[in-house]
Every structure is written in C-alpha cells, then in structure tokens.
Amino acid sequence: MYRISELAELVGLSRSTLLYYGKLGLIEAQRQSNGYRLYSEKDLQRVRLLQQLQAGGLTLKECQACLDAKIERSLLENRLKQLDEELVQKQRSRDLLAAMLGESGLEEWHESMDKLAPDAHLDWLIKQGFDEKQALRLKWLSKDMNEHEQYMADFGVIFDGLERLGPGTAEDTLAALAQVPHTPKHVLEIGCGKGIATSVLAKALKENQPDVQITAVDNDQPSLDILAQQAQAFGLESNIKTVCASMMDLPFETMSFDLIWSEGSAYIMGVQKALKQWRKLLSDDGILVVNDLVWNTETPNESIKAFWQKEYPDMTTVAERIKHAKAAGYQVLDDFALSDAGWLAYYQPLQKQVESLKATMPNSKALADCDNEIKQFFNNSRLKSELSEGSAKRDRNDHSTFYSNLYRFRRRERG
C-alpha cells in the first residue's frame, strides 16, 4: 500500500492531480482511521497505464473510457492519424531549426515563405541582420541565409567585368523611348545599376530637351559611383542625378515625374506592387516604361516550367501583366518583345564567363545556378536554331518559351 505522497513520487504527479483522479474514479483510495489515504498496487498500475494512454494522444475522458470498457477502435484510429500529422509538423519544425543552425539548407523554406508571405519574409530577413540589398538578393539569388555570403561572393566574381546584369541593348531602350508620346523633362529611372540605360536615355532626351533631369535610383552605391563617372565623361553630369535608395521606399514627392523607367528591376519587389507604388510618383498622363520576364506560350515544357516556377514564381503572361496594369490605374499604350540581340547581349558574355570559371570554382552553387539558367535559355529558346542559321527575325507568335516584354503604360488621370 502507498500513501498519496509515495504514489505521487512513484508516478511523477502532484498530490492534487492524484486527488482529482480519485474524484473521477480512476483510482480508489482506502481511508484509514487516522485519515490517511492508502493506494494499492492496482492503483499504481492504473495510473501508469493512464499516463501511457495520455502520451498516445487520448484525453483524460477517453483514457477513462479505455480503462473501464472495451477500447473503441475508431477512437484509436482517429488519434493515430492526429499523432501522425503532429509528428510531420514536429519534424518540419525540427528541420527548420536545424537549417537555421546551418545543419541543412533553407532554400525550400525561403521559397515557400516568399510565396505565402513575401513582405513578412523580407522584414524577417532584415531583422536577421541582412540589409535590404542583401535581403532582396537572398530572396532572388541564393535563397539560403546560411550560404548567402559565399553565394554572393561567387556571384560577384561571375559578373565582375560584365557590362550587363540583364538582357537588353541600347536599341531596345531607344525603341521603347520612341513610343513615349511626349518629350519628358523629369525622369525617374528605378534600378539603374551602373547606368547603361541611363546614359542612352540622357543622350537621346537631351537632343529635344536640353535641361532634361534624370533621377537614377539604385540601392548599390558603388554602381551609382560608376554611373556618376560615366555621366561626367559624357558631359551629362547636369542631366543625371544619382540617389541611393530602396525601390520600395522612394524618397520623392507624389506626381514628381512625367516618365518612370525601369529595365529589369520591377520583379525584385514584385511587378504588381511596383505598378501600384510607383503610380503615385507619376504626373497625370505620366508614362511608365517597365519590362518583365513573361511566358510566350500557354504550354511551356515541364523542364523550363519547373525551372522558372522556382526562380521566378511570379512569372506570368503578357495578357495577365496588362490586366495588372489596368487594375493598378494605368492605360496600356503599347507592349513589345525584347529583341533577340538583347538576349544574346546578356547570355553570350555570361556563358563565356561561366565556362572560364568552371575550373577554378568547381563547387560554386552560384556558378551552377548561372550555368543552369544559360542552358535553360539556349535549350528552350527559338534562338537555339536561329544561331546556327544566322537568322535574326523575330515573330511575336513564335514558339520560344519565355521572353522579356517591354510595356508602356500611361497613368490615368485621377478619378
């Protein structure tokens, strides 16, 4: 026989818990003449069985039913299913914590968070010590905070010395500018980088508007320093002003610009968000020119589809992007595809660079990612056959899988 304090010590429960069990009839104490409660070996074993049933996920009431009557099979099956689901969730939680400690990769988690809660994901990355520039690059490039430093170092090596960080040519820029229905005086270029398009715009606009002012924005000061040097060399320093700022928090008054230009940068913050946030900076009837990577077919092959769903989940069709623009308050004036030369101006130099680095960077994830993207482009583009044929013809209804599309949007007047 056991006194309540002895039973409590044996089963690891409190005195009050055992008294509650007695009240429920799960155990039955024998009262002594001196008032002490004594419990039998049967009570001890019932409590231990009860604890095991509770550990299996049963409620106290369900445990009592199992002790006092035949077990309901359906009850146990339901509890087993719940436990399996809890174990899966617990394993996911464990995997996440292990990944955060560097024991495994976080790429899948970053990708899922970027789909479910992109803004919260970015805020969280910044709280982990990444500045906004690093966090944005992590979202779109390395996608693993534990590998990000090495990834970005390798990424810098790969693109060191390359003129372009994305597809396009001066001719593409001028072709888009030719569609702008008026000569702008106040221009905002968002995501200008080293200023390849900036200089092209400034030279062209200055011919008709000598005092044109281009505010070139990027969050990378070294790139802006290169742009400032180029502007001085071209005699454009009075026409180009550089501002180091986030494209998501631009420090300008509303309706300050009659032209906003963005080549290859809107995807970083999300095209739909860019359309909404940048619109307020346009004057009435102001023009937005922006390009984006889009599908050129309704039925891409599975390989390229899987690649871009991972690399750019927001990728969609021209028709959808135009719907997004109209919903954000724009009148769509025109859209056209980037030239073949624009693609080759980016991918051919990059391909050469990647090949030259393979021997010295055999284990680089950044190099492998760039190599994979290059292969996806050349293997799934109409240019694959045209390169061998020497053709430069472009057909909007061709069978290439993806291409960059330039849009020209007019800000609708208020109301």
N, C-alpha and C positions, 0 to 999 in steps of 0.2 A: 504494500500500500504506500501511496505517496501523498505527502502534504502538498498543498497547492504551490508552495514556493519551490518544492522539489520537482514537481511536474513542470512548472514553468521553466526551470533551469534545463531540464532534460530536452524539452521541445523548442526552447528558444523563443517563447512567447511571454507576454506580460501577464500578470495576475488578472488584470481587468479583462483581457481577451479570453482567458480560461473561464472566468465567471460568466462572460457573455455566451460562450459555448454551452455552459451549463444551463443558462436561461433558455437557449434554443433546443435543449435536449440532446445535444450532440455527445455530451459526456454527462455522467451522473455521479455526483459526489455522495459519499456516505458521511452524514453528520455524526460527530462524536459528542459524548456528554459534555465535554469541555468546550464545544462549539467549533472545533477544528473540522475542516473538510478533508476527507481522505479519498484518494482516487486509486482505482485498481489498475492492474496491468492491461486490462481490456481498454480502459480509458486512454492509457498512454498510446496503445496501438491505434486506436480510432483517431486520435489527434494526428499521429504520424501519417496515417492514410489520408486524412483530411488535407494535410499540408501538401502531399503529393498530388492530390486531385486539383487543388488550387493552383499548383505550379503548372498543371496541364491546361490551365485557362478557364476552369469552371468557377462560377460564382459560388459563394458560400451556400446559397439556397440550393443550387444544383448539386453541390457536394453532399449536402444533407440528403437529397433525394437518392443519390448513388449509394449512400451508406445504409439507408433504411429500406430501399426497394431495388428491384431489378433495374440495371442500367438501361437507359433509352439509347439505342444505337444511333438514331438520328441526331440526338443531342451531341454525342461524341464526334460524329462526322462533321457537324457544323463547327464545333470547337476546333477540330483538327484543321479545317480549312482556314479558319481565322488565324490559327497559330502559324500556318504555312505563309500566309500573307504577311504576318508580323515579322517572321524570320527574313523574308525577302527584303522588307523595308529596313530591318535592322542591318542586314548585310550591305545594303546600299549606303546606309549611314556610316557603317564602318569603312567601306571603300572610300567614301568621300573624305573622312577624317584621315585615312591613311594617305590618300592622294595629296591632301593639303600638307602633310608632313614629308612629302617627296618620295613616298614609297611606291607610287604608281602615277600614271598620267591623269590629267584633269581635262583632257580635250573634250571628251563626251559630255562632261558636266557643263563646261563652258558653253558648248553648242546648245545644249538643252535650255540653259538659263537665258541664252541670247534669244531663243525663240519665245520662251514663256514670259520673261520679264526683262527686256533689253535695257530699259532705263535703270531699274534697280540693280541689274548686273553691273552696269558701268559705274554706278555710285559705289557699289561694294568694292569693285576693283580699286577705285581711287582711295577708299578707306584702308585698303591693304598696303598702301604706300606707293602705288603707281601714280604718276601724274597723269593728266588727261591724255596727253600724247601717247604715253606708254600704254595706258589702258585701252585706248582706241586701237592701237596696233596689236595689242594682245587679243582683242576681240576678233580682229580680222586676219591676223597672221599666225602667231604661234599657238594661240588658244590654250596655252598651259602656263600658268603663272610660275610653276616650278622650273620650266625650261626656257622661260621668256628671255632672260638675259643673254644666254648663249645663242638662242634663236635669232634675236635681233642683231647681235654682233655679227653672226654669219650673214644675215640679210644685208647688213651694211656693206660687207665685203662683196657680196654678189652684185649689188647695184652701184658700187663705187666706180666712178668714171663713166657710167652710162648716162647718156643725155636725157633719156625719157624714163619716167617711172610708170608710164601707162601708154596705151595706144593713142595715135594721133599724129598729124603733121600740121605744118603751117597752113597748107592748102585747106585742110579740114576746118581749121579755125577761121580762115578767111571766107570759106564757103558759108559757114554759119553766120558770120558777121554780115555778109552781103544780104542776108534775109531779114536783118533788123530794119524796120521800116523808117527809122529816123536816125540822125546822127546824134548819139548821146554825148552829154557833156560830163555827167557824173556816173562813173562806172565802178562797180564793186566786183572784184574777182575773188571768189572764195575757193580756198585750197589751191593757191597759185604755185606752191612748190618753189622751184628755182626760177620760175618766171618765163618758161619757154613760150607759153601762150600770151603772157603779159606784154612782152616786147612786140610780138606780132600785132596784137590789138592796138598798142600805143602808136606804133608806126602808121598803121592803116587809118586810125581815127584822127590822128594829128593832121593828116592831109586836108580834111574838111573842117576840123575843129581844133585849131592850134592850141587852145587852152584846155583841152580835154584833161580831166583828172581821173586817174585810175587808182583806186584804193585796193592794193593787193594784200590779201589776208592769208596767213598760214600760221600754224602753231609751232613751226620749226624755225627758230631764229637764224641758224646757220644758212638755211635755204634762202631766207629773206635777205641775208647779207650778200649772198651771191647775186640775187636779183638786183639789189641796190647798186652793186658794182657794174652789172650789165647795163642798167639804166643810164649810169653816168657815162659809160663807154659809148653808148648810142646817142648821147645827148638828149636823153628822155627824163633826166632827174627831176625836172619841173613838172612832168606829167604823171609820174608814178610815185605813189606814197605807200610804204610798206607798214603793215600793222600785224604784230604778233598777237593772235587771239584765237579763241576756240570758235569754230563754225557754229557751235550750238549756243553760243552766248556772245553774239556780235555786239560790240560797243558803239552802235550807231543809232541816230535818231530815226524815227519812223519816216517813211517816204523820202529818204535822203538820196536815192539813186534812180536814174531813169534806165539803167541797164545793169543787171546782175549776171555774171558769167561764172559758170562752174564746169570745168572739164575734169571728169573722173574723180570727183570728191564727194558728191552728194550721198553716195552709197554708204559712206563711213558713218554718218548719223542716221541713215535711213532716208530714202528718197521722199516718201510721203511726209515725214517730219520736216525735211528740208523745204518742201514746197509750202507747207503751212507757215513755218517760222520765218522764212526769207521773204514771203509775200509782203509783210508789213513794212519792209525796207524800201519797197518799190513805190515810186510816184504813180498816180493814176495814169493808166496806159503805159506804164513802165514795162520793160521786156525782161524776161528771164530766159537765158540760154543755158541748158544743162544737158549732160549726156549720161547714159546709164547702160549697163550691160543687160541685154534682153534676149529672150528666145526668138529665133527667127523661124521656128517651126512649132506646130502643135504636138508633134510626136518625136521628140529627141530620143536618140538611142539610150539604152539603160545606163551605159558606162558614163556618158557625158552628163546625163541627168543626175546620177548619183554623185558625180564629182561636184557639180555646181550647187546641188542642194546642200552639200556640206560646206562648200567655200562661200556661197552667197545665197543663203536661204530665201532672201527677199527677191530674187531674180524672177521676173515675170515677162509678159508680152508687151508689145508696143500699145496695143489696144487698152490693156489694163493701166499702163502708166498714163495714158491720155485721160482715162476715167479719173485717176487720182488727181491729175492736174485740174480738171474741171471741178471736181469736188472741193478742191482747195481754193477755188475762186479765180481761176485763170481761163482766158480764152485761148484755145490752142490755134496757133497760126501756121505751124509747119513742123514736120519732122523728117529726118533723112538719116540714112545709114552712114556710118563712118567708112571711109574709103579703104580699099584693100591695102593701099600704101600705108595707111595709118596703122593697121595691124602689123604689117611687116616691119615698120619703123621701130616697133617695140619688141616684137618677139624674135626677130632675127639677131639683133645685137645681144639680147638676153640669152638666146640659145648658145651663141658663141662663148659668152662669158661663163655660162654654166658648164659647158664642155671643158673649158680651160681650167676650171676649179675642181673637177671631179677627183683628180689625183691627189690634191692637197687637202681636200675636205671630204673624205670618203664616208664619214659618219654624220654629216651635217643634215639635220632634218629640214632646215630651210632650203638647202640646195636640192634635196629630194623633192620637196614641195614645188619648187620652181620648175624642176625638170618634168615633173608630172603634169603641171599646167601647160607647159610648152607642148608636150606630147599630145595632151588632150586637144589643144588648139589645132595643131597640124594634122592630127589623125581624124578630126571631126569637122574640118572646115573644107569648103569648096576650094580654098586656096591650095590644098594639097595637090590636086590635079592640075590646077592652073599654073603653079610654079614650074612644073615640067613642060607645060605647053606654051609658057611665055605670055599667057593671056592676062589682061588687066581689066576685063569687062566686069561690071557689077550689075547684078539684077536683084531687085528687092524681093523677087519671088523665087530665088534660087533655093538650093537645098542645104546651105550651110546651117549649122545647128545654133550658133549664137553669134551675136554681133553687138557692137556698141551703137546706140542710137542717139542722135542729137535732136533736141526738141527746142522749139522757140515758142514761148508762152507769153501772152500779154496779160498783165494784171487788169482785171475788170474793175471799173470804177465802183466806188462804194455804193452799196445798195443794189 
